[in-house]
Amino acid sequence: MDILSSILSQKISQKNDRESDFDRIFWFVEIMKWIQRPHSDAEKGAKKETVYTVRLKYLLQQLSKNPEWKSHFISNITLLLSKISSPSQLSSAGLPETTSFIQEFVNRLQEKILPQSPLSEDLSTLIYEIFPTEDESLYIDFIEGDVLEELFSLFKADEVLSRKLRSDLLAAAYILNHQILGYSLVIQKEIDDINARVDQLYEFKLEGALRDLQNQPDGQVTQEVFSYIDAIESHVQQLFQKMKLRGVKIDLVYLFQLQRRKINRLHIIMKFLDASTSKVLTFRYFVSQLVLEIHHQKSLISFFSENLTLLTNRIVQTNSHVGEHYVTFTWTQFRKMFQSALGGGAVTSVTVMIKQLISFLGLSGFLKGLADSFNYSGSFLAIQMMGFTLATKQPSATAPYIASALQKSVTESKRAIVALLRTQFIAVLGNLSFAFPMCFLFAWSLKQLGYPFLTKEESMYMFYSTNILGPSAVFAVFTGVLLFLASLFAGWFENWMLVNRVNKRIKYNGRLQRIFGVQRIRNFAESLVEKANPLAANIGLGFLLGMSPQILKFFNIPLDVRHVTLATGGFAASLPMAIEHGVTAWDVINASSGILLIGTLNLSVSFTLAFLLASISSKVRISSFVRLLKWGFSLILTRPWLLIIPEKQEEKNI
């Protein structure tokens, strides 16, 4: 006797008690496992897509040969369907149980940590047991319709089962429609859709149609019902577009995703009740989608990908817009960039001096980190307000710009990468050209006056801190990560300002208007929104550079920051005293080489992380960028003057 015969010949009690129900469920799982897995040599050589069809044909053949098995099979499946078919199961299986993003995350995390739920008549656990991977949904789609039609014909005569299934489907549709209506009202309130007419929502019209169907046992679903569902879906999409313009809120994105999945389930259920649609094909699609939904519901990766993509897109787009201002194409732009980079170097040299003055206070731990954070943040804000440029802030903004150019055309992306390399080179050169001599002359002058800027120990430590043979490379990579995180924080903060309507809260605040004046406070509110991104980027980067080393030291992690402009200023300030104490030319070469390495790693790590995020968001292939970068570097190697001389034809392209 083969495996299938032994399964079909099992005698299961037809009682309606819990023990019999569980026996029936395990019996059904055994049949499904047999259908899924080929055992014969002929089946193993066949395509996996055909296994379901071949096995179902064999099952039907065995049932037709043995009337007792057939009767037993029909009665067991009928009882099983009666158990697992319910409005709540049909409307919720595979879909989130909560409307909260955080609660859903906690639920999925628990599913990953806790043992799997025990097998029961619950539809979700049953499907997950039968179809352990979501790939099974593909094989379900390949089952031949004729074979399923023959299988369905075994149950057509059971009118009691048909009426129950129809009643359960209608009730499930009613539940889903009410849930969708509730979500729509919440979404409209969240995005402040003041022009919305609640009484005109299509969910109300669909509710009336569903009530009519419930009152008419033999009523048929009309195309008008599907037009209502399409209208509901269209309205959700309109609200989604409004949200994108007004700022992305993660909880709201999650609610939109849940809304779409509920609408899709409602559409499938109504297809079951549509006389013009094949029940067999609808069932096949329903089971396939159910498998996908249940596995999707257990995945943390898909959860974050689905709900954070839109916020990531917005951050990337914001940074791409900022990045346009950091790329030069013409002589005029080139000169302005170099001049602003010189200014950035000047302000940074002052930052180095203030940092040393702070060290005289003898602060440590949190207080030292806080003082350094205010120093860095103030410096970066001063650079921003004066219209100067800090080279290390450019990569995280220009990477999304390059990704955007790659989406447009090869010509545009090639033009952009050459301009980017040129701009980055001149920005770094401008920063260091002022920071190095200014810090050196300041330290040398104080030394000549008898008031050394640094002690011997401080100068030697600062001198060797950029040594290429030391941990500079690791610290520079860490700093590149912080530069990237600052750009993320800036994009998130700008989105937060939009979501919470901070400008309107300030603009129309009566108390602020009385204190500062109506026009002044309105101008401030508008300016705050416009400058939200650079403000957050500068303050965020300052605190990341200042506080991160101190926090890591608390956990005994010896990581420090190495910012190329700050490191250059510190190295220059240490030189007068270091030379007096006998450092060799080789030591100077090692320290100078370390600065070049720090600069390269600061820029490349920040740029790479930002581009990876942009490529995921915009679906730009990494390989396309690698080819573009190779082309750009080979062009610079053969025509190095392009780093300092913009091509003449570029003036015409602007």
C-alpha positions as CSV (number, residue, x, y, z in Angstrom):
1,M,0.0,0.0,0.0
2,D,1.4,3.4,-1.0
3,I,1.5,6.5,1.3
4,L,-1.6,8.1,-0.1
5,S,-3.6,4.9,0.3
6,S,-2.6,4.6,3.9
7,I,-3.7,8.2,4.6
8,L,-7.1,7.9,2.8
9,S,-7.8,4.6,4.5
10,Q,-7.5,6.1,8.0
11,K,-10.7,6.0,9.9
12,I,-11.5,9.4,11.6
13,S,-14.5,9.8,13.8
14,Q,-17.3,12.0,12.3
15,K,-18.1,13.4,15.7
16,N,-18.1,17.1,16.2
17,D,-15.8,17.1,19.2
18,R,-12.3,18.6,19.8
19,E,-10.4,15.4,19.6
20,S,-12.0,14.4,16.3
21,D,-11.4,17.9,14.9
22,F,-7.6,17.7,15.7
23,D,-7.4,14.2,14.1
24,R,-9.1,15.6,11.0
25,I,-6.6,18.5,10.9
26,F,-3.6,16.3,11.1
27,W,-5.1,13.9,8.5
28,F,-5.5,16.9,6.2
29,V,-2.0,18.1,6.8
30,E,-0.7,14.6,5.9
31,I,-2.5,14.7,2.6
32,M,-1.2,18.2,1.7
33,K,2.4,17.2,2.6
34,W,2.0,14.2,0.3
35,I,0.7,16.5,-2.5
36,Q,3.7,18.8,-2.1
37,R,6.6,16.4,-2.1
38,P,7.4,14.1,-5.1
39,H,8.6,10.7,-4.2
40,S,9.0,8.7,-7.4
41,D,12.0,9.0,-9.7
42,A,9.7,10.3,-12.5
43,E,8.3,13.0,-10.3
44,K,11.7,14.1,-9.0
45,G,12.8,14.7,-12.6
46,A,9.8,16.8,-13.4
47,K,9.4,20.5,-12.8
48,K,8.3,21.4,-9.3
49,E,5.5,23.6,-10.8
50,T,3.7,20.5,-12.1
51,V,3.9,18.5,-8.9
52,Y,0.6,19.9,-7.4
53,T,-1.3,19.1,-10.6
54,V,0.1,15.6,-11.0
55,R,-0.5,14.7,-7.4
56,L,-4.1,16.1,-7.4
57,K,-4.9,14.0,-10.5
58,Y,-3.6,10.9,-8.8
59,L,-5.6,11.7,-5.7
60,L,-8.8,12.1,-7.7
61,Q,-8.1,8.9,-9.6
62,Q,-7.7,7.0,-6.3
63,L,-10.9,8.5,-4.9
64,S,-12.9,7.5,-8.0
65,K,-11.6,3.9,-7.7
66,N,-12.6,3.6,-4.1
67,P,-16.1,4.9,-3.2
68,E,-15.5,4.4,0.5
69,W,-12.4,6.5,0.5
70,K,-14.2,9.1,-1.5
71,S,-17.1,9.4,0.9
72,H,-14.8,9.5,3.8
73,F,-12.7,12.2,2.1
74,I,-15.7,14.4,1.3
75,S,-17.2,14.2,4.8
76,N,-13.8,15.0,6.5
77,I,-13.1,18.0,4.2
78,T,-16.7,19.3,4.6
79,L,-16.4,19.1,8.4
80,L,-13.0,20.8,8.3
81,L,-14.2,23.6,6.0
82,S,-17.2,24.2,8.4
83,K,-14.7,24.5,11.3
84,I,-12.1,26.9,9.7
85,S,-14.7,28.9,7.7
86,S,-15.8,31.9,9.8
87,P,-16.2,35.7,9.1
88,S,-13.3,36.5,11.5
89,Q,-11.0,33.9,9.9
90,L,-11.7,35.0,6.3
91,S,-11.3,38.7,7.1
92,S,-8.2,38.5,9.3
93,A,-6.1,35.5,8.5
94,G,-2.6,36.7,7.4
95,L,-3.4,40.4,8.1
96,P,-2.2,42.5,11.1
97,E,-4.2,42.3,14.3
98,T,-3.4,45.9,15.4
99,T,-3.4,49.3,13.8
100,S,-0.3,50.4,15.8
101,F,3.1,50.3,14.1
102,I,4.9,49.8,17.4
103,Q,2.5,47.0,18.6
104,E,2.8,45.2,15.2
105,F,6.6,45.3,15.5
106,V,6.4,43.9,19.0
107,N,4.1,41.1,17.8
108,R,6.4,40.2,15.0
109,L,9.4,40.2,17.2
110,Q,7.6,37.9,19.6
111,E,6.8,35.5,16.7
112,K,10.6,35.4,16.0
113,I,11.6,34.7,19.6
114,L,8.8,32.5,20.8
115,P,8.2,28.9,19.6
116,Q,5.8,28.5,16.7
117,S,2.1,28.5,17.6
118,P,0.6,25.0,17.9
119,L,-1.4,23.6,15.0
120,S,-5.1,24.2,15.3
121,E,-8.2,24.9,13.3
122,D,-7.0,28.5,13.1
123,L,-6.6,29.3,9.4
124,S,-3.3,31.1,9.7
125,T,-1.5,28.3,11.7
126,L,-3.0,25.7,9.4
127,I,-1.7,27.4,6.2
128,Y,1.7,28.1,7.8
129,E,2.0,24.4,8.7
130,I,1.0,23.2,5.2
131,F,3.0,25.8,3.3
132,P,6.3,26.3,5.2
133,T,7.8,28.7,2.6
134,E,6.2,31.5,0.6
135,D,7.6,30.0,-2.6
136,E,4.7,27.5,-2.4
137,S,2.4,30.3,-3.6
138,L,4.1,30.2,-7.0
139,Y,3.4,26.5,-7.3
140,I,-0.2,27.0,-6.3
141,D,-0.6,29.4,-9.2
142,F,0.5,26.6,-11.6
143,I,-2.3,24.2,-10.6
144,E,-4.4,23.5,-13.7
145,G,-7.9,24.9,-13.5
146,D,-9.5,21.7,-14.8
147,V,-8.0,19.6,-12.0
148,L,-9.3,22.0,-9.4
149,E,-12.7,22.1,-11.1
150,E,-12.9,18.3,-10.8
151,L,-11.9,18.5,-7.1
152,F,-14.6,21.2,-6.4
153,S,-17.2,19.1,-8.1
154,L,-17.0,16.6,-5.2
155,F,-18.6,19.2,-2.9
156,K,-21.1,20.9,-5.2
157,A,-24.0,18.8,-4.0
158,D,-23.6,20.0,-0.4
159,E,-26.1,22.9,-0.3
160,V,-25.6,23.3,3.5
161,L,-21.9,23.9,3.1
162,S,-22.5,26.3,0.1
163,R,-24.9,28.4,2.1
164,K,-22.6,28.5,5.1
165,L,-19.6,29.6,3.0
166,R,-21.7,32.3,1.2
167,S,-22.9,33.6,4.6
168,D,-19.4,33.6,6.0
169,L,-18.0,35.4,3.0
170,L,-20.7,38.1,3.1
171,A,-20.1,38.7,6.8
172,A,-16.4,38.8,6.3
173,A,-16.9,41.4,3.5
174,Y,-19.1,43.5,5.9
175,I,-16.4,43.4,8.6
176,L,-13.7,44.4,6.2
177,N,-15.7,47.3,4.8
178,H,-16.3,48.6,8.3
179,Q,-12.6,48.3,9.1
180,I,-11.7,50.1,5.9
181,L,-14.1,52.9,6.7
182,G,-12.6,53.3,10.1
183,Y,-9.1,53.5,8.8
184,S,-10.2,56.1,6.1
185,L,-11.7,58.3,8.8
186,V,-8.5,58.1,10.9
187,I,-6.3,58.8,7.8
188,Q,-8.4,61.8,6.8
189,K,-8.1,63.3,10.2
190,E,-4.3,62.7,10.4
191,I,-3.6,64.4,7.1
192,D,-6.0,67.2,7.9
193,D,-8.2,66.6,4.9
194,I,-10.7,69.4,5.7
195,N,-12.4,69.3,2.3
196,A,-13.4,65.6,2.7
197,R,-17.2,64.8,2.8
198,V,-17.6,61.8,5.1
199,D,-21.1,61.2,3.9
200,Q,-19.8,60.8,0.3
201,L,-17.4,58.0,1.1
202,Y,-17.9,54.9,-1.1
203,E,-17.7,52.7,2.0
204,F,-21.2,53.8,3.0
205,K,-22.5,52.9,-0.5
206,L,-20.8,49.5,-0.4
207,E,-22.3,48.9,3.1
208,G,-25.8,49.3,1.6
209,A,-25.0,46.9,-1.2
210,L,-23.6,44.3,1.2
211,R,-26.7,44.6,3.4
212,D,-29.0,44.0,0.4
213,L,-27.0,40.9,-0.5
214,Q,-27.4,39.6,3.1
215,N,-31.2,40.1,2.8
216,Q,-31.3,38.3,-0.5
217,P,-30.1,34.7,-0.1
218,D,-29.8,34.2,-3.9
219,G,-28.8,37.8,-4.7
220,Q,-25.9,38.3,-7.1
221,V,-23.0,40.6,-6.8
222,T,-23.2,43.4,-9.5
223,Q,-20.3,45.3,-11.1
224,E,-21.5,48.3,-9.2
225,V,-20.0,46.7,-6.0
226,F,-16.6,46.3,-7.7
227,S,-16.8,49.9,-8.9
228,Y,-17.3,50.9,-5.2
229,I,-14.2,48.9,-4.2
230,D,-12.2,50.5,-7.0
231,A,-13.3,54.0,-5.9
232,I,-12.3,53.2,-2.3
233,E,-8.9,52.1,-3.5
234,S,-8.5,55.2,-5.6
235,H,-9.5,57.4,-2.7
236,V,-6.9,55.7,-0.5
237,Q,-4.2,56.5,-3.2
238,Q,-5.3,60.1,-3.3
239,L,-4.9,60.4,0.5
240,F,-1.5,58.7,0.2
241,Q,-0.3,61.3,-2.3
242,K,-1.5,64.1,0.1
243,M,0.4,62.6,2.9
244,K,3.6,62.5,0.8
245,L,3.3,66.2,0.3
246,R,2.6,67.0,3.9
247,G,5.3,64.9,5.5
248,V,5.7,61.1,6.0
249,K,4.5,59.7,9.3
250,I,5.4,56.1,9.9
251,D,2.3,55.2,11.9
252,L,0.2,56.6,9.0
253,V,2.3,54.7,6.3
254,Y,1.6,51.5,8.3
255,L,-2.1,52.3,8.3
256,F,-2.1,52.9,4.5
257,Q,-0.4,49.5,4.0
258,L,-2.9,47.8,6.2
259,Q,-5.7,49.6,4.3
260,R,-4.5,48.3,1.0
261,R,-4.2,44.8,2.2
262,K,-7.7,44.9,3.6
263,I,-9.1,46.3,0.3
264,N,-7.3,43.5,-1.6
265,R,-8.9,40.8,0.7
266,L,-12.3,42.5,0.3
267,H,-11.9,42.4,-3.5
268,I,-11.0,38.6,-3.4
269,I,-14.0,37.8,-1.2
270,M,-16.4,39.6,-3.5
271,K,-15.0,37.7,-6.4
272,F,-16.1,34.5,-4.7
273,L,-19.6,35.9,-4.6
274,D,-19.6,37.0,-8.3
275,A,-21.4,34.6,-10.6
276,S,-19.5,35.7,-13.6
277,T,-16.1,34.8,-12.0
278,S,-14.6,31.3,-11.9
279,K,-14.8,30.1,-8.3
280,V,-11.9,27.7,-9.0
281,L,-9.5,30.4,-10.2
282,T,-10.6,32.7,-7.4
283,F,-9.9,30.0,-4.8
284,R,-6.5,29.3,-6.3
285,Y,-5.6,33.0,-6.2
286,F,-7.0,33.4,-2.6
287,V,-4.9,30.5,-1.3
288,S,-1.8,31.8,-3.1
289,Q,-2.3,35.3,-1.6
290,L,-3.0,33.8,1.8
291,V,0.3,32.0,1.8
292,L,2.1,35.2,0.9
293,E,0.2,37.2,3.5
294,I,0.9,34.8,6.3
295,H,4.6,34.6,5.6
296,H,4.8,38.3,5.1
297,Q,3.1,38.8,8.5
298,K,5.9,36.9,10.2
299,S,8.8,38.8,8.4
300,L,10.6,41.7,10.1
301,I,12.5,42.5,7.0
302,S,9.3,43.0,4.9
303,F,7.7,44.9,7.8
304,F,10.5,47.5,7.9
305,S,10.9,47.6,4.1
306,E,7.2,48.2,3.6
307,N,6.8,50.9,6.2
308,L,10.1,52.8,6.2
309,T,10.6,52.9,2.4
310,L,8.5,56.1,2.0
311,L,10.3,57.9,4.8
312,T,13.6,56.9,3.3
313,N,12.5,58.1,-0.1
314,R,11.6,61.5,1.3
315,I,14.9,61.8,3.2
316,V,16.8,60.8,0.0
317,Q,14.9,63.3,-2.2
318,T,15.5,66.1,0.3
319,N,19.2,65.3,0.4
320,S,19.3,65.1,-3.4
321,H,17.8,68.6,-3.6
322,V,20.4,69.8,-1.1
323,G,23.2,68.0,-3.0
324,E,22.4,70.0,-6.2
325,H,23.9,73.1,-4.5
326,Y,27.2,71.2,-3.8
327,V,28.0,70.4,-7.4
328,T,29.7,72.9,-9.7
329,F,29.6,72.9,-13.5
330,T,30.8,76.4,-14.5
331,W,33.7,78.7,-13.7
332,T,31.5,81.0,-11.7
333,Q,30.2,78.1,-9.5
334,F,33.7,76.7,-9.3
335,R,35.2,80.0,-7.9
336,K,32.4,80.5,-5.5
337,M,32.8,76.9,-4.2
338,F,36.6,77.5,-3.6
339,Q,36.0,80.8,-1.9
340,S,33.3,79.3,0.4
341,A,35.6,76.4,1.2
342,L,38.3,78.8,2.2
343,G,35.8,80.4,4.6
344,G,34.8,77.0,5.9
345,G,38.5,76.3,6.6
346,A,38.9,79.6,8.4
347,V,35.9,78.9,10.7
348,T,37.1,75.4,11.4
349,S,40.6,76.6,12.4
350,V,38.8,78.8,15.0
351,T,37.0,75.7,16.2
352,V,40.3,73.9,16.7
353,M,41.5,76.8,18.9
354,I,38.3,76.9,20.9
355,K,38.5,73.1,21.4
356,Q,42.0,73.6,22.9
357,L,40.7,76.4,25.2
358,I,37.9,74.0,26.4
359,S,40.6,71.4,27.4
360,F,42.0,74.0,29.8
361,L,38.8,73.7,31.8
362,G,39.8,70.1,32.7
363,L,36.3,68.7,31.8
364,S,35.8,65.0,31.2
365,G,33.1,62.5,30.3
366,F,29.7,63.9,29.6
367,L,30.6,67.5,30.3
368,K,33.6,67.4,27.9
369,G,31.4,65.8,25.2
370,L,28.7,68.4,25.7
371,A,31.3,71.3,25.5
372,D,32.8,69.8,22.3
373,S,29.3,69.3,20.9
374,F,28.4,73.0,21.4
375,N,31.7,74.0,19.9
376,Y,31.3,71.8,16.8
377,S,27.6,72.7,16.3
378,G,28.3,76.4,16.7
379,S,31.1,76.1,14.1
380,F,29.0,74.3,11.6
381,L,26.1,76.7,12.1
382,A,28.5,79.6,11.6
383,I,29.7,78.1,8.4
384,Q,26.2,77.6,7.2
385,M,25.0,81.2,8.1
386,M,28.1,82.8,6.5
387,G,27.5,80.9,3.3
388,F,30.7,78.9,3.6
389,T,31.3,75.2,2.8
390,L,32.6,72.2,4.8
391,A,33.7,69.5,2.4
392,T,32.9,66.6,4.5
393,K,29.2,67.5,4.6
394,Q,28.9,67.2,0.8
395,P,29.1,63.4,0.1
396,S,25.9,62.4,2.1
397,A,24.0,65.0,0.0
398,T,25.6,64.5,-3.4
399,A,25.2,60.7,-3.4
400,P,21.4,60.9,-3.7
401,Y,22.0,63.5,-6.5
402,I,24.2,61.1,-8.4
403,A,21.6,58.3,-7.9
404,S,19.0,60.7,-9.3
405,A,21.2,61.5,-12.3
406,L,21.7,57.8,-13.0
407,Q,17.9,57.5,-13.3
408,K,17.8,60.2,-16.0
409,S,20.5,59.2,-18.5
410,V,24.0,58.0,-18.9
411,T,25.1,61.3,-20.3
412,E,23.6,63.2,-17.4
413,S,25.2,60.9,-14.8
414,K,28.7,61.1,-16.5
415,R,28.5,64.9,-16.5
416,A,27.4,64.8,-12.8
417,I,30.2,62.5,-11.6
418,V,32.9,64.6,-13.2
419,A,31.4,67.7,-11.7
420,L,31.1,66.0,-8.3
421,L,34.8,64.8,-8.2
422,R,35.9,68.3,-9.2
423,T,33.7,70.0,-6.6
424,Q,34.7,67.6,-3.8
425,F,38.4,68.1,-4.6
426,I,38.2,71.8,-4.7
427,A,36.1,71.9,-1.5
428,V,38.7,69.8,0.4
429,L,41.5,71.8,-1.0
430,G,39.8,75.1,0.0
431,N,39.1,73.9,3.6
432,L,42.7,72.7,4.2
433,S,44.3,75.6,2.4
434,F,43.1,78.0,5.0
435,A,42.8,75.7,8.1
436,F,46.5,74.5,7.9
437,P,48.3,77.8,7.7
438,M,46.0,79.7,10.1
439,C,46.4,77.1,12.8
440,F,50.1,76.8,12.2
441,L,50.7,80.6,12.3
442,F,48.5,81.0,15.4
443,A,50.4,78.2,17.3
444,W,53.8,79.5,16.1
445,S,53.0,83.1,17.1
446,L,52.0,82.1,20.6
447,K,55.1,80.0,20.9
448,Q,57.3,82.9,19.9
449,L,55.6,85.1,22.4
450,G,56.3,82.6,25.2
451,Y,52.7,81.4,25.5
452,P,52.7,78.0,23.8
453,F,49.3,77.0,22.5
454,L,49.9,73.3,23.4
455,T,52.0,71.6,26.0
456,K,54.7,69.1,24.9
457,E,52.5,66.2,25.7
458,E,49.4,67.7,24.0
459,S,51.3,68.6,20.9
460,M,53.0,65.2,20.5
461,Y,49.6,63.4,21.1
462,M,47.9,65.6,18.5
463,F,50.8,65.2,16.0
464,Y,50.8,61.4,16.2
465,S,47.0,61.2,16.2
466,T,46.9,61.4,12.4
467,N,49.8,58.9,11.9
468,I,48.9,56.6,9.0
469,L,50.3,53.6,11.0
470,G,48.0,54.3,13.9
471,P,44.2,53.8,14.3
472,S,43.4,56.8,12.2
473,A,41.9,54.7,9.4
474,V,39.4,53.1,11.8
475,F,38.5,56.4,13.4
476,A,38.1,58.0,10.0
477,V,35.6,55.3,8.9
478,F,33.7,55.8,12.1
479,T,33.6,59.5,11.4
480,G,32.3,58.8,7.9
481,V,29.4,56.9,9.4
482,L,28.6,59.8,11.7
483,L,28.6,62.2,8.7
484,F,26.1,59.9,7.0
485,L,23.9,59.6,10.2
486,A,23.8,63.4,10.5
487,S,22.3,63.6,7.0
488,L,19.7,61.0,7.9
489,F,18.8,63.0,11.0
490,A,18.5,66.2,9.0
491,G,16.1,64.6,6.5
492,W,14.1,63.0,9.4
493,F,13.9,66.3,11.2
494,E,12.6,68.2,8.2
495,N,9.9,65.6,7.7
496,W,9.0,65.8,11.4
497,M,8.6,69.5,11.1
498,L,6.1,69.0,8.2
499,V,4.2,66.2,9.8
500,N,3.7,68.1,13.0
501,R,3.0,71.5,11.2
502,V,5.6,73.2,13.4
503,N,5.6,76.3,11.2
504,K,1.8,76.7,11.6
505,R,2.0,76.1,15.4
506,I,4.5,78.9,15.7
507,K,3.0,81.2,13.1
508,Y,-0.5,81.3,14.6
509,N,0.5,81.1,18.3
510,G,-1.2,84.1,20.0
511,R,1.3,84.4,22.8
512,L,4.3,84.4,20.5
513,Q,2.6,87.0,18.2
514,R,2.0,89.3,21.2
515,I,5.6,89.0,22.3
516,F,7.5,89.2,19.0
517,G,4.9,90.7,16.7
518,V,2.8,89.0,14.0
519,Q,4.9,89.6,11.0
520,R,8.2,88.8,12.8
521,I,6.9,85.5,14.1
522,R,5.5,84.5,10.7
523,N,8.8,85.3,9.0
524,F,10.6,83.2,11.6
525,A,8.2,80.3,11.1
526,E,8.7,80.2,7.4
527,S,12.4,80.6,7.7
528,L,12.5,77.7,10.2
529,V,10.9,75.3,7.8
530,E,13.1,76.3,4.9
531,K,16.3,75.9,7.1
532,A,15.1,72.8,9.0
533,N,17.4,70.5,7.1
534,P,20.7,72.4,7.4
535,L,20.0,73.3,11.0
536,A,19.4,69.7,12.0
537,A,22.4,68.5,9.9
538,N,24.8,71.0,11.6
539,I,23.5,70.5,15.1
540,G,23.2,66.8,14.7
541,L,26.7,66.4,13.3
542,G,28.2,68.6,16.0
543,F,26.6,66.4,18.8
544,L,27.5,63.2,17.0
545,L,31.2,64.2,16.8
546,G,31.2,65.6,20.3
547,M,29.2,63.1,22.3
548,S,29.8,59.8,20.5
549,P,33.5,59.3,21.7
550,Q,32.5,60.0,25.3
551,I,29.5,57.7,25.2
552,L,31.7,54.9,23.7
553,K,34.3,55.5,26.4
554,F,31.7,54.9,29.0
555,F,31.2,51.4,27.5
556,N,35.0,51.0,27.3
557,I,35.0,51.1,23.5
558,P,38.1,53.0,22.3
559,L,36.6,54.7,19.3
560,D,37.4,58.4,18.5
561,V,36.5,60.7,15.7
562,R,38.9,61.9,13.0
563,H,37.4,64.7,10.9
564,V,39.8,65.7,8.1
565,T,39.5,69.5,8.5
566,L,39.6,69.4,12.3
567,A,42.5,66.9,12.2
568,T,44.4,69.0,9.8
569,G,44.0,72.1,12.0
570,G,45.1,70.1,15.1
571,F,48.1,68.7,13.2
572,A,49.1,72.2,12.0
573,A,48.8,73.6,15.6
574,S,51.0,70.8,17.0
575,L,53.8,71.3,14.4
576,P,55.8,74.2,16.0
577,M,56.1,72.4,19.3
578,A,56.5,68.9,17.8
579,I,59.4,70.1,15.5
580,E,61.2,71.6,18.5
581,H,61.0,68.2,20.3
582,G,62.7,66.4,17.5
583,V,60.1,64.7,15.2
584,T,61.7,63.4,12.0
585,A,60.8,64.1,8.4
586,W,59.5,60.5,8.2
587,D,57.2,61.2,11.1
588,V,55.8,64.3,9.3
589,I,55.3,62.3,6.2
590,N,53.4,59.6,8.1
591,A,51.2,62.1,9.8
592,S,50.5,64.0,6.5
593,S,49.7,60.7,4.8
594,G,47.3,59.9,7.6
595,I,45.5,63.2,6.9
596,L,45.1,62.2,3.3
597,L,43.8,58.8,4.3
598,I,41.4,60.4,6.9
599,G,40.0,62.7,4.2
600,T,39.6,59.9,1.7
601,L,37.8,57.6,4.2
602,N,35.6,60.4,5.6
603,L,34.3,61.3,2.2
604,S,34.1,57.8,0.7
605,V,32.4,56.1,3.6
606,S,29.8,58.9,4.0
607,F,29.2,58.9,0.2
608,T,29.0,55.1,-0.1
609,L,26.4,54.8,2.7
610,A,24.3,57.6,1.3
611,F,24.5,56.1,-2.2
612,L,23.5,52.7,-0.9
613,L,20.4,54.2,0.8
614,A,19.6,56.2,-2.3
615,S,20.0,53.2,-4.6
616,I,17.7,51.1,-2.5
617,S,15.2,53.9,-2.4
618,S,15.3,54.8,-6.1
619,K,16.0,51.2,-7.3
620,V,19.3,52.3,-9.0
621,R,21.7,49.3,-9.5
622,I,24.9,49.5,-7.6
623,S,26.7,48.0,-10.6
624,S,25.7,51.0,-12.7
625,F,27.2,53.3,-10.1
626,V,30.4,51.3,-9.9
627,R,30.8,51.5,-13.7
628,L,30.1,55.2,-13.6
629,L,32.7,55.7,-10.8
630,K,35.3,53.7,-12.7
631,W,34.7,55.8,-15.8
632,G,35.0,59.0,-13.7
633,F,38.3,58.1,-12.1
634,S,39.8,56.8,-15.4
635,L,38.8,60.1,-17.0
636,I,40.4,62.1,-14.1
637,L,43.6,60.0,-14.4
638,T,43.9,60.7,-18.1
639,R,42.8,64.3,-17.8
640,P,43.7,65.4,-14.3
641,W,43.2,69.1,-15.1
642,L,39.5,68.5,-15.0
643,L,39.8,68.6,-11.2
644,I,40.6,72.3,-11.3
645,I,39.4,73.4,-14.8
646,P,35.7,73.1,-15.7
647,E,35.2,72.2,-19.3
648,K,34.1,75.1,-21.5
649,Q,31.1,73.4,-23.0
650,E,29.6,72.9,-19.6
651,E,28.8,76.6,-19.5
652,K,26.4,76.0,-22.4
653,N,24.7,73.1,-20.7
654,I,23.6,75.1,-17.7
